Structure formats: structure tokens, C-alpha cells
Amino acid sequence: MDEMNLVELIKDFADENKCRAYIEKLRWPNGIECPRCKSEKVYRIVKRDQLLCSSCEYQFSVTVDSIFHDTHLPLWKWFLATYLLTESRKGMSANQMKRMLNVSYKTAWYLCHRIRAAMLEVAPPKLGGTVEIDETYVAGKKRRWRAKGEVSVVIGIRQRNGDLRLIRAKDAKSVTVREIINANIGGEVEVIMTDESAIYPYALDKMQKGLHKTINHTREDAHGDVHTNTVESAFSLLKRGIVGTWHKVSAKHLPAYLDEMCFRFNNRKNDFLFRDTMLKLIGSPNLEYKNLTAKVQDAA
């Protein structure tokens, strides 16, 4: 049942009881334990759909301390939204989610952002082997073909046949790019591929410069295996998502969309992506609406 498709999702999680049973199975695969004292002496209060710890007398539900706690949205809609976001290659807009789940736009927008927050990879492993680095620019809005308003810098780092990182940068200066590179590339890197931008000779440290190869895009797209085509294909996917799916992305929320895109891309071969995303949701605290809509300072 862990390998999921839409037909199986609708069949297996048609009501709240089935959803709660699945959350319980994922959360406590070896048997229910109390979230407070970790005791396994837990009993069911069937009439109230709750659990009682006989050791500390704590009453709790299967959704306690998770992103689902106190939600007013049916769990089956959470399950469907999670599946749609993980399986939509270019993402899904809040408007589309609104229509598919028959909820308000505010509810759909908030729901999508809570799922995106859970997709954030905490301390992901550093990239190695052959690594491609490039930068691109994302406008919050476009009118015809001209950018309007704030334009954000996105640094892309992709390990060939491996994972992708998309990081919003405060600028494209070499000092900023160097910090991002060192935070995402480890000691196992063998080759660093970039274009001939003036940023990279100053952004790379002494050891990295010895591994550096460049491609001149004014003359050719690739010279043998020297190219940045794989990271540029990720940028293309990102921009198709922004233009064709989300239509506009604010600078404030851009990192969340980048995290979603990377999570989905890095798990593209994962047959159990729905299950693994649900595990992340279960382990994630709720993201309050007021925090999502609050003003923020410039990107880190």
C-alpha cells in the first residue's frame, strides 16, 4: 500500500477513520506510545477517538503535535493535496488546488504552504562528484516579457546523476555565491562546472579552483562533458512552474517554492514518495497563517 497512485489514494483514504489509521501506522510502526512520557501503556477512548496513557494520564489523538493537529480541513483533503503536490512535476497553484478540493482560495494557499514547509530538507548531505553551478534571475511578476518589481537571484547547484539545490541569494556577488557554494558542496567534489561568468573565479576557494572547468555559452552549449546543461534544465523546469503554474511568486515565498521543487526533483525516482512526504508532515509542527503573511527582512 506504500507505493501510491491516485486511484489507490481515493480508494484507501475515502474517510477520516482510514486516514487516521494510516497516520497511526506511520507514526507508531512498533505500537502506540505516549508523546509525553513515551510509555507504551496506552488505551483507546473509542467514543472520543482519542488515546489515554495510563502512566501519566495524558489524553491525546493520533494527530497531536503534528501539522494535522486541530485542523478544520478533513484529513482526506490533506492526503489528496499532499499527493497532488508531490506528483505534479511543475507544481500546483493554489487556484488549481482550490478547484480540486472545493475549498476557498485562502484555505488552498495556506494548505499548500504548510505542505511545502514540511518538504524542507533539514541539513541535506553536501554534493560531490561532478557538480554544475549556475545562476538565474526570477521576477515576481511579468508584464508581457518585461520583469516588473523585485527580481530575485537563484543559485542552482546540481550533482550529475544526483541531487539539486536551488537557493535564493540576496545578490550575485562573489562573496555571497562563495558562502552558498561552501554550504552545499563537500570535500568529495571532483569537478566543478560553470559558465564563464566573472563571479566564479572569485567565488571558488583555492582548492575548488583546481577542479574548475568552464564552458563559453556564446560559442557552444557543451564541449565534450564540460557543460552546465543539467542545472540549466532544472532552471527551465522552475521557470515553467512559475510562468505556467504559479504565475507569480513573491520574493518572500520564493524559498518555499524552491524547496518544493528540489524535494520533488530529488525524490523523482522514489516509489514511496507519498509515504515519505506523509512522514515529514507527521513530524512537522503547524505553520501559523500569521507567520506566513508577516513581513520579512531581506533574504539571508
C-alpha positions in Angstrom: 0.0 0.0 0.0 3.0 2.3 0.4 3.5 2.7 -3.4 0.7 5.1 -4.2 -1.3 6.3 -7.3 -4.4 8.5 -7.4 -6.8 5.6 -7.8 -5.4 3.8 -4.8 -5.4 7.0 -2.8 -9.1 7.6 -3.4 -9.9 4.0 -2.6 -7.8 3.6 0.5 -8.4 7.0 2.2 -12.0 7.8 1.5 -12.9 8.6 5.1 -11.4 10.1 8.2 -11.0 6.7 10.0 -8.9 5.3 7.2 -6.7 8.4 7.2 -6.2 8.3 11.0 -5.4 4.6 10.9 -2.7 5.3 8.2 -1.2 8.2 10.3 -1.1 5.9 13.3 0.7 3.2 11.4 3.3 5.6 10.1 3.8 7.4 13.4 4.0 4.4 15.6 5.0 1.4 13.5 6.0 -0.6 16.6 3.0 0.2 18.7 1.5 3.4 20.1 3.5 5.3 22.7 2.7 8.4 24.8 4.1 11.6 23.2 4.8 12.9 26.7 6.3 10.0 28.8 6.9 7.5 26.0 5.0 4.8 27.9 3.5 2.0 25.8 0.6 1.6 28.2 -1.8 3.4 26.0 -5.6 2.6 25.7 -8.2 3.8 23.3 -11.2 6.0 24.1 -13.3 4.8 21.2 -16.2 7.2 21.7 -14.0 10.3 21.5 -11.5 8.8 19.0 -8.7 9.6 21.5 -5.9 7.7 23.3 -5.1 7.6 27.0 -1.8 7.0 28.6 -2.3 5.0 31.8 1.2 6.1 33.1 0.8 9.9 33.0 -2.9 10.1 32.3 -2.3 12.2 29.1 -5.2 12.1 26.6 -4.1 12.7 23.0 -5.1 12.0 19.4 -3.2 10.5 16.6 -2.6 13.9 15.1 -1.2 15.6 18.3 2.0 17.6 17.9 1.8 17.2 14.1 0.9 19.5 11.3 -2.6 18.0 11.3 -3.4 18.9 14.9 -6.6 21.0 15.3 -7.0 21.2 11.5 -10.5 22.1 10.3 -9.9 20.5 7.0 -10.8 16.8 6.5 -7.8 14.6 6.6 -8.7 13.1 3.2 -8.3 16.5 1.7 -4.9 16.8 3.3 -3.9 13.4 1.8 -5.2 14.4 -1.7 -3.4 17.8 -1.6 -0.1 16.1 -0.5 -0.3 13.6 -3.3 -1.1 16.3 -5.9 1.9 18.4 -4.8 4.3 15.6 -4.8 3.2 14.2 -8.2 2.8 17.5 -10.1 6.2 17.9 -11.9 5.8 21.7 -12.3 4.0 22.2 -9.0 0.3 23.1 -8.5 -1.2 26.5 -7.9 -3.4 27.4 -5.0 -6.2 28.2 -7.5 -6.0 24.7 -9.0 -6.0 23.2 -5.5 -9.0 25.4 -4.6 -11.0 24.0 -7.6 -9.9 20.3 -7.0 -10.6 20.3 -3.2 -13.6 22.6 -3.3 -12.2 25.0 -0.7 -11.6 28.7 -0.5 -8.5 30.2 -2.1 -7.2 31.2 1.3 -7.5 27.6 2.6 -5.9 26.2 -0.5 -3.0 28.7 -0.4 -2.4 28.1 3.3 -2.6 24.3 2.8 -0.1 24.3 0.0 2.4 26.4 2.0 2.1 24.1 5.1 2.9 21.1 2.9 5.8 23.0 1.3 7.2 23.8 4.8 7.3 20.1 5.6 9.2 19.4 2.4 12.2 21.4 3.6 15.2 19.2 3.8 17.0 19.9 7.1 20.8 19.7 6.8 20.8 17.7 3.5 24.1 16.0 2.6 26.6 18.1 0.7 27.0 17.4 -3.0 30.1 15.7 -4.5 31.4 14.1 -7.7 30.8 16.3 -10.8 28.9 19.4 -9.8 27.3 22.1 -12.0 26.7 25.7 -10.8 24.8 28.5 -12.4 22.7 31.5 -11.5 19.4 32.7 -12.8 17.0 35.6 -12.1 13.4 35.3 -11.1 10.9 38.1 -11.3 7.9 38.2 -9.0 5.7 39.4 -11.8 5.9 39.7 -15.6 4.0 42.0 -17.9 4.4 40.7 -21.4 8.1 39.8 -21.5 9.4 42.5 -19.2 10.0 41.9 -15.5 8.1 44.1 -13.1 9.0 44.7 -9.5 11.6 42.8 -7.5 13.9 40.4 -9.2 15.4 37.6 -7.1 18.7 35.8 -7.7 18.6 32.0 -7.6 21.8 29.9 -7.4 21.5 26.4 -8.8 23.9 23.6 -7.8 23.3 20.1 -9.2 25.3 17.0 -8.8 25.3 15.0 -12.1 23.1 11.9 -11.6 22.4 13.3 -8.1 20.6 15.9 -6.1 19.7 19.5 -6.9 19.9 22.6 -4.7 18.1 25.9 -5.6 19.0 28.7 -3.2 17.6 32.2 -3.2 20.6 34.6 -2.8 20.4 38.3 -1.7 22.7 39.2 -4.6 25.0 37.6 -7.2 28.2 38.9 -5.7 31.1 36.5 -5.4 31.2 36.7 -1.6 27.5 35.6 -1.4 27.9 32.9 -4.0 31.0 31.6 -2.2 29.0 31.1 1.0 26.3 29.2 -0.8 28.8 27.0 -2.7 30.7 26.1 0.5 27.4 25.4 2.3 26.3 22.9 -0.4 29.5 21.3 -1.8 31.5 18.9 0.2 35.1 17.5 0.1 34.1 14.7 -2.2 33.6 17.0 -5.2 35.7 16.0 -8.2 34.8 18.6 -10.9 33.0 22.0 -10.8 31.4 23.1 -14.0 30.3 26.7 -14.6 29.9 29.1 -17.5 32.5 31.9 -17.9 30.7 34.3 -15.6 33.1 36.6 -13.8 31.5 35.6 -10.5 33.1 32.1 -10.2 36.8 32.7 -10.3 36.3 34.9 -7.1 33.6 32.7 -5.5 35.7 29.5 -5.5 38.4 28.8 -2.9 41.9 27.8 -3.8 41.2 24.0 -3.8 38.0 24.4 -5.8 39.7 26.5 -8.5 41.9 23.5 -9.3 38.7 21.5 -10.1 37.0 24.3 -12.0 36.1 23.8 -15.7 34.1 26.4 -17.8 32.0 26.5 -20.9 31.7 29.5 -23.1 28.0 29.7 -24.0 28.5 32.3 -26.7 30.3 29.7 -28.7 28.8 26.3 -27.7 26.4 24.6 -25.4 28.9 21.8 -24.5 32.4 20.8 -25.0 32.5 17.1 -24.5 31.4 16.5 -21.0 32.0 20.1 -20.0 28.6 21.8 -19.8 26.0 23.1 -17.4 23.0 21.6 -19.2 21.7 19.6 -16.3 21.4 22.5 -13.9 20.0 24.7 -16.7 17.3 22.0 -17.3 16.4 22.4 -13.6 16.1 26.2 -14.1 13.9 25.6 -17.1 11.6 23.4 -15.0 11.5 26.0 -12.3 10.6 28.8 -14.7 7.9 26.7 -16.4 6.4 26.2 -12.9 6.5 30.0 -12.2 5.2 31.1 -15.6 2.7 28.2 -16.3 1.6 27.1 -12.9 2.1 29.6 -10.1 2.0 32.7 -12.5 3.7 34.8 -9.9 5.9 34.1 -6.9 6.8 36.8 -4.3 10.4 37.2 -3.2 9.3 36.4 0.4 7.8 33.0 -0.5 10.2 32.1 -3.3 12.5 29.9 -1.0 9.5 27.7 -0.2 8.8 27.1 -3.9 12.4 26.4 -4.4 12.4 23.8 -1.6 9.3 22.2 -3.0 10.9 21.9 -6.5 14.1 20.5 -5.1 12.3 18.0 -2.8 10.2 16.7 -5.7 13.2 16.6 -8.1 15.5 14.8 -5.7 12.8 12.2 -5.0 11.8 11.7 -8.6 12.8 8.0 -8.5 11.3 7.4 -5.1 8.4 4.9 -5.5 7.3 5.7 -1.9 7.2 9.5 -2.2 3.7 9.9 -0.8 4.5 7.8 2.3 7.8 9.6 2.9 6.1 13.0 2.5 3.4 12.0 4.9 6.1 11.0 7.4 7.5 14.5 7.1 4.1 16.1 7.6 3.5 14.0 10.7 6.9 15.2 12.1 6.3 18.8 11.3 4.8 21.4 13.6 2.0 23.6 12.4 2.9 26.7 10.4 0.7 29.5 11.6 -1.0 31.7 9.0 0.1 34.9 10.7 3.7 33.8 10.2 3.2 33.2 6.5 1.7 36.6 5.9 4.0 38.6 8.2 6.5 40.9 6.6 10.1 39.7 6.4 13.5 41.2 6.0 15.8 40.6 3.0 16.8 37.1 2.1 19.7 35.6 4.1 
